[in-house]
């Protein structure tokens, strides 16, 4: 694991968000070297109460909150608000997904935070946008999939819409937050001015629907639900091998279809019904039938090796344990060891952005609740007896 400070070393980020999109954005900034301080209430981030649990720690929180220090402040109390004011004055970025009126009641809206740090970069993450007809509504990834049309596209043509299980909308939103923060830091470097940034789950997914919406704007076509098939070429799907394991095969061009035929030692490309992309689409039921039958002549790994050697677009259908063991995933350092305060050694996902000159790194495991309260308050100038007083009256809490 690299000990590089990362390109954002010296930048402080306050994470006052909960669940996934906001907190994970702060995590990604931490991966790039920022000092991220997660400010929680006594109840804590909602993800501390969901999902698989071990020794009091929940998987969603541990997996999504690496590279952070954690403190507990009850911002409803004046003494905690005063501590937050000191903290905000030292911070460059604040990320929150708290909705109004709680946001303003806790002193966390943009104008309120600007009083502590005039050049702050303030990021508000919402489900649908900070204003407009849906403003103020609660929302999560699943609802965005409904509003932005993803649910209508996912699943088999003759089946019901199916939710995309991986929280891709949340993760895309996190990445857009990071893009906005990096742009705002560049602007601040030139002008000295901070700014407010708003990012929503709905906008993130509409943005991702550019190609489908583009087809509608251009031709009026509504993208159909195609299951594992492609709308534009064939074959493309999941096929079962002799040993019962599945393989993905897709051929988006004549080149790849020719490579597939060569690897499987078949002459489909010379048959009129399979000779062109248009013909293969017209006869994709027949093509899937013969390809499926040919795949059953091989065990999955042997077929995959044969197809890859022939430069065919093919992949195994990995389950989660397979992903963790995958040699390319390991080579890319996408599984990283950390040391958790109570769990000990535990793996987390790594950094998807590989900066060669100033690489980021995973330096910390997710904090237990209040793990760094004393440390951070001491950095802000609080004496030990003052910190103890804050804890006694419930304004703060330690691990």
N, C-alpha and C positions, 0 to 999 in steps of 0.2 A: 504494500500500500504506500503510495507516494506521500511524502511529507511536504510537498510543495505548498506554499501559502496560497497560490492561486491568483488569478488576475484581479479579483475583487478584494484582496487583502486590504484592510484599512477601512472598508465600508461596513457600517453597522446596519442591520436589518431587524426591525421589530415584527414579530409574527403574532398578530392578534386575531388570527383566523382559526377556524375549526374544520374538522373533517378532512377534505382532500385538496380541492383546487387551490385554495389560498395557502394552507400549510405546505403543500408540496412545492409551490412556487418559491416560498422562502427556503425550503430545503435545497432546491436547485441553485439558488443564489449562494447558499452556504457551501455547496459543492464547489462553486467557483471561487471560494475563499472568503466570502463575507462572514463577519461575526454575527450570527443570527441568534437573537434572544427571543424565546417563545414565552409570551406573557399569558398565563392561564389564571382562571378563577379557581376557587377551591374545588369546584366540581371538575374542572379540567376540560380539555378538548373532548368533544363527543366521541372521537375515535378511540379514546381510552376506555370506552364502555361497550365496544362492539367487537365481534369476531372472536377467533380462536384465542385462548388465554393460556398463559403459563406463568406460574408464580406471581399472579397479580398483574402481569403485563399483557396487553392485547396486541395481536399481530398487526392490525391496521396502523396503530400509533407507532409501534417500534419500526415498522418497515418504511414509514413515510416521513419520519422526523429526525433523520440523522443530521449530523453537523449543526446541532443547536445546543444552546444552553437554556435551561428551563427555570423560570421563576413563577411564583404565585403571588398575585396582588388582587385584592378585592377592591376594584376601582369604584365601588359604591361608597367607600370610606374615604374621608378627606385625607388622611395620612397616606393612604395608598395612592391617591391621585397626585399628591405632592411628590411621592417617589417616582411615579410615572412621568411627571413633568421633567424631573431631572434626567430620567432615562431618555425621554424623547429628545431632549436638548442635545444629547450626544449621538443621535441616530440619523442616518441618511435616508432610510427607506422605512415605510410602515405598510404592512399588508394586512387587510382586514376583510372579513365577509360578514361582519355583524350588521344586521338590518336596523333601519330606523324604526321606532324612536330610541331603541336601546343604544345605538351608536352615539348619538348626541348626548344622551343621558349619562353615558360613561366618559364623556369628554374626548371622543375619538374621531369626530368628523374632521374633514380636511382643515377648515378654518380654525378649529380648536387646537389641532396639533401644530398648525403653523405658528401659533403664539409661542410655542416652546422652541420650534426650529423653523425659521422663516423659509429656508430653502429645502424643506423636506420634500421627498418624493413619496406621495401618498397614493396607495393603490386600493381601490374598492372592488372587490369581486362579488358579483351578484349573479342570480340565476338568469334574469331577463333584461337587466339594464337598470341604471339608477333612477330613471324617470320614464315617462311614457305609460301606456295603458296597463302594463303588467308590473310596474314598479312596486316594490314592497312585498311581492308575493314570495313565499318560500319556494325553493326549487332545488332539485338535485339532478345528476346526470340523466337518470331515467326520464324525467320530465322534458329535459332538453331534447332527448332522442325523439320524443313524441312531437314536440313543436317544430323541430327542424327537419322532420321527414325521415330520419334514420330508421325509426321503427317500421315505417311502411316499406322500406327497402330491404330489410334484413329478414331472412327466412326463406323457405321454399315457396315457389309460385302458388302451389295449391294448399299452403298452410297458413297459419296465423302469423302476424308480425312477431318477431322475436327480439328481445332486448339484447344488445351487445353487452356481454357480461363484463369484459375488461372495462374499467372506467375511463375510456379513451377521451370522452368529452372533458372530464375533470383534468386529465393530464394535458390535453391540448390547451385548456384554459391556463394551467400552470405555466406552460411554455410561452404563451402569449404574454402573461404577466412579466416573465423574465425578459422577453424581448422589449416590452415597454419600459421596464426599469432601466435596462442597459441604454436604450435610446435617451431616456430622460437624464441619466447620468452624463451622457455625452453633451447634451444641451446645457446642463448645469455647469459642466466644465468650461463651456464657452461663454455663458451668460451670467453665471452665478445664481440663476433662478431655478427653484424647484417647481413642481407642478403636480396636479392631480391626474391620476390615470384611472379609467374605469374599464373593466373587462368583464364580460358575462359569458356564461355557459352557452346561451342561445347564440350569441354572435360567433363564438368559437366554432360551433357546429355548422352554422350557416356558411361560414367561411370555408369549412372543409367540404361543403357540398358544391363547390364552385363548378365542377364539371357537369354534375347532374342538373344544376340550375341553369348552366350555360346551354345545355341541350334544349331545355324548355324555352329559354329566351330566343334561341336561334330557330327552332323548328316546331315548338309546341309539344315536343315529345315528353311524356312523363316516364321517367326511368322505371322499368319493371323490376319486380322481385325475381331474382334468378337463382337463389340458393347458392350452390357451389359452382354453378356455371357462369361463364362470362356472357355479357350481352353482345359482345363484338367479335368473338372468335371461339373456335372449338378445335380440339377437345380442351376442356378446362374443368377439372373436378377432382373428387376424391375417389380413389379406386382401392379395392380390397385385394390383398395379395394372398398367396397360398397359405401362409401362416396366420391369416386372419388379421394382420396388421394393415393399416391404411397408408396410402401414399398420395401426395398431391402431384398432379401433372397438369401443366398448362402450356399452351402453344400459341402465343400471340402473333406469330408470323410464319410465313412459308418455310423459312430457315429452320425454325424450331420443330415444325411438324416433320420436315425431312429428316432432321436429326433423330426424332422419336422413331420414325419408321425404320431408320437404319439400326438403331439400338435394339429394337424389338424384332428385327429381321422379318419385316412384313412389307408388302408392296401397296399399302393403302394409298399412297400419294399418286399412284398411277390409275387408280379407280376414278371414273368420272364423278361419282357422288362425293368423293373426298379430295378432288383435285385442286380446289380453291377454297379460300376462307369462306366465301359466300356459300359454296356447296356444303362445306363441313357444318356450317351453321344450319343449313336447311335439313341436313341428315344427321344432326347431332345425336339423336336417340340411337341410330344404328352405329354411329362411330363410338359412342360410349359403351355400347354392348360388346363390340369386338375388342375394344381396348380393355374393358373390364375382364373379358375372358382371357386375354393375353397376360394381364397382370397376375392372374391366378396360376400361371405357369411358373411363377417365381416366388421365393420368399422375399419379404420386404427389403431387407438390407442388401441382398444380392441384386435385386432390381434397381434399388437406388444407386448402388455403386456403378451398375451398367449405364444407367441414364446420365449420371453426372459425368462419367467418362466420355459420353457422346455429346456433351454440351446441351443437355435437355433441361428445361426448367422443371425441377422436381424437388420434393422435400418430404421428409417423414412427418407424421402427425404426432408431435411430441406431447406427452403429458408433463405436468410440472416437474416431477423428478428427472425426466429426460432433459428438460431445459437446464436444470441446475448442473447436470453432468456434461452438457454439450461442449465439445472441445473448443468451438469457436467462441461461444459465450464466455468460457473460461479464459481463452486467449485474450479476448477483448476486455478483460477485467470487469465484467458486468456482475460478478459475484464477489463481494468484498467482505473480509472478516473485520468485525469490530468487537470491542469489549464493553459490554453493558454493565451498568452499576450494580444491578441485582441478578441479571441472568447470566453474566459471564460472557464467554465467547459466543457470538451470534453473527450470522451472515446477513448482509443486506445487499440490495442492488447497487451497482456502481454508476459511474458517470458516462452518459452516452456521448458527451462532447469531449473530444480528445484534443486539447490545445497542446501543441508540441513545445512551444516556448515557455508558456506559463500554465502548466496543467493544474487543474483542480484536483481535489482529493477528498476521500472520506476520512475525516479526522476524529469524529465522535460518533458514538452510538446515540440513539434517541434518549433524551433525558427522562429520568423518573420525575414525577411531579414535584416541583420545588427543589430540584437537585442543586441548582446554582443560585438560589435566592440570596443566600448569605454572601456568596462571592460577588455577584453583580451589585448588590446594594453597597458592599464595601468599596467597590470601584467607584461608585457614585458619591462617596464621601461619608457614608453612614458609619458611625462607630458601633462597636459590638453591642453596647447597651441600647442604642437606638434601634438596631435590628431586632434585638430581643423584645423591645417594647412593641414594635410593629407586629411581631408574631403573636405576642400575648393578646393584643386587642383584635386579632383576626384580620388586620390590614394586609398581612403577608403570611406565607407559610413556607416551611422548609421540608425537605424530604424526610 
